[in-house]
Amino acid sequence: YDTPSQHPRISREELDFIVSNQGNEKAQLKRKVPWRKVLLSIPVWSAVLSHFGFNWIHYIFLTEMPTYLTSVLHYSLGANGLLSAVPYILGALLCCVASLAADVFRKRGTMSITNNRKLFNTLGVLVPGLFLLLVPLAGCNGFWNMVLLAVAGGFHGMGHSGFMAAFVDLAPDFAGTLLGISNVAASIPGFAIPAALGELLKEQSPLEAWALFFYTGSAIGILTGLEFILLGSADIQSWGVDTTFKGCCQVWRCSRYSAHS
């Protein structure tokens, strides 16, 4: 539906609130993105880098794990399909756990929102990097390889409550723009990883190539996790709210801070 008034299940109270705070005309206005401030924002680029590291690990599972299970660990096609799904299943479960835990911490005021984001970003980006570091040490042992990859994939799911949520924290009125910028950078691993692995396999033996491949992924995960600890933030930026849309801003502020008031 293009407007709230067109939705068949919206209540009269909800519609009155939206119209009184924004109005149909305001809803049609285009926000002017403060591009210079966005591109010079350290917290924004910190989240972008963490998104890059998160996706690098994600594409390892998505594009190369099935090949690794077949060519190095020699699993059958059927077993490959089942085992390749394990990190995703654990990741989906822990993603839900992390989101619920992050919300509980926020409501109880257990920690600042910035530390909240840093905690789950560390669990979702840095910790999987540590487990990938151990994969080459497992050699061709299928059991320990799968344990390490499954645990890495499980923790990886927690990252959505880190950098991803931080975009909304930093600039609630421009979160879509920030995520669009970030997705451009985070899509690079999608084509860089297969190309890099192909070159490694040309130059070195399979075991050496895969070891270097996992070490590289581990380093990227650890470094991008560390930089978010140092530079990341969830504090709203001075340019992050368009004052023309006070209604949206007030609703967002209420949901963000009411637990601490």
N, C-alpha and C positions, 0 to 999 in steps of 0.2 A: 504494500500500500504506500502511496506517495505521501500522504499526510495522515496525522493521527486521527483526524475527523472521519477518514474513510474506513478506519478499522472497525469491523462489525462487533468486536467484543470489548471495545474501550468503554469504561464507565463514564458517566456524566461528570463525576468529580475529577477524574483524571483529565478529561478533555478540557474542563473549565480551568484546571490548574495550568495545563500546558499553554492554552490560549492566553490566559491572563499574564503569564510570565514571558512568553515569547511572541505570541500572535502569529497569524498565518503569514503576514507580510515579512516579519523578521525572519521567519523560518526559511524564506526564499532568498534572503540576502547571502551573498558569497563572502566568506571571511577572507580577509587579506592576510596571507601567510607572511610573517616577518622573516623572510628567507635569510637575511644577513645574520640575525640573532640565532636562528636555528643552526646554520652552518658553522657558527663560531662557538656553539655551546659544547663545553667539555662533557657534561653529563649525557647529552644526546649521543655524542660520538662514543662514549664509553659503553652505552647500551647497544649501539650499532656493532661495535667490536665484539661484544659478548654474544650478540645474535649471530655474528659470523662464526664464532667458535662453536656455539651451540649447533648451528647447521652443519658445520664441518663434521662433527661427531654424528649428527643425524644421517648425513649422506654416506658415512661409512657403513652404517647399518642398512641403509636403504639400497645402495648401489653395489657394495662390495662384499658384504657379509655372506650372501649366498655363494659367491664365487670362492671365498675363503673356505667355507665349509666343504665345498666339493673338491677343489683343487689341492688343498693342503690337508684337511682333516678326513677327506675321502668318505663323506657321508653320502648315502643314497639320495636320489631325488626326493623321495617321499619324506625321509628324515630331515633333509635340508629344509623343505617347506615348513615342517612343524617347528624345527629349532629356530629358524629365522624369525618366527612369530613371537618367540618367548620374550625377547627384549621389549617388543612393542606392547605385549600384554602387561608386563610388569611396569613399563613406563606409563601406560594408561591408568593403572591402579594408583601408582604413586603420584601421578599428576593430580588426581582427585584428592588424595590425602594431603598433598602439599597445599592445594588451594584452600581446603577447609582449615588446615592448621594456620596458614597465613592470615586468614580472616579472623580466626580465634585470637591470634596474637594481636591483631590490630584492634579488635573490640576490647580486649582486656588491657590494652596499653602495655603489654609485656615488653615491647621494644619499639623504637621509632620505626616509622614506615621505611625509611632508608635502610636501616639494619635488617628489617624484615625482607626487603627485596634482595639485599646482599646475601643473606643467609640462604635463601632458596636458589639464588643464582649460583652460589658456590656449590650447593648440592647438585645442581643440574648441569653445570658446565665444568667446574674444576674437578669435582670428585670422579665423574666418568673418565676424565683425562688421566687420572691416577690409575684407574683400573685398566685402561687401554695400555698404559705403560707396562703392565704386568703380562699382557697377552703373549708377547714373544717369548717370555720366560717359560711359558707353559709348553713350548715346543709343539709337538704333534699330539699331545694328550687331549683328546676330544672332550673329556669330562671337564677338566679345569679350564679349557678354552671357553666352553659354554657357560661355566659358572661366572667367569670374569666378564664375558660379553653380556650375559643376562643381567648381572648386577649393574654394570655400566649403563645398560639400557633402562633399567629401572630408575636409577638416580637421575638419568637424563630427563625423564618426564617431569621432574620437579622444576626444571628451568623456566617453565612457563609462568611460574609465580615470581620470577626474578626480573630479568630485563624486559620481558614482554609487558608485565604490569607497569613497569617503570615509565613506559611511554605515556600512559594515561596519567600517571602521577606528575610527570614533568610538564605536560601541556595538554590538559583535558580537552581543550577546544581544537587542538591540532594533532591529536594522537594518531589519526589516520594518515596524516601527511608524514609524520615521523616514522610510522611503521612502513609506509611505502618506500621511503628513502632506505630504511634499514633492510627491507626485503631485497632491494637491488644488490646490496653488498652481500647479504646472506645467501643469495642464489649462486654466487660465484663457486662455492664448493661443489655444486651440482655438476659442473662440467670440469672443474679443476681436478677433482679427486680421481675420476676415471683416467684422465689424461696423465696425471702424475704417476698413478699406479702402472699404467701401460709402459711409461718410460722406465720406471724402476725394474719392471720384469724383463725389459730388453737388455738392461745393463748388468743385472746381477742374478744370482741363483734365486729360485722362488722363495726359499726360507729367508734369505737375506733381504730380498725386496719387500716381503710382507712385514718383516721386523721393522725395517726403516719406515714403512708405511704407517704402522701403528705408533711408532715413536713420534713421527711427525704429527699425527692426529692428537696424540697425548700432549705434546708440547703446545699445540695450538689451544687445546682445551684448558690446560693449566694456565697459560699466559693470559688468555682472554678472561678467565675466571679471576685471576689475580688483579688485572687492571680494573675490573668492576669493583672489587673490594676497595681499591685505592681511589678511584675516580668516580665511581657510580654514585647516583643520588636519586632520591624520590621526592625531593623538595620541588614544589611547583615553581616554575621559572617566571620571571617578571613579565615575559611576553607570552606565557602559556595560556592566558585566558583572554578572549575577545570580550571587552567590556560592553560591546553592543548586545551581547547575548547573556544578560545578567541572570536570566532564569535558569539556564543550563548550569551556569557557574555555581549558583546557590544550591541547586540540587546536588551537584557533585561534591561541593564542600561539606554539605550536611552528611552525606553518606561516608565521606572520608574521615571526618573528625568527630562525629557525634559520640563515638565510643569514648573519646578522651575528655569530653566536656562534663 
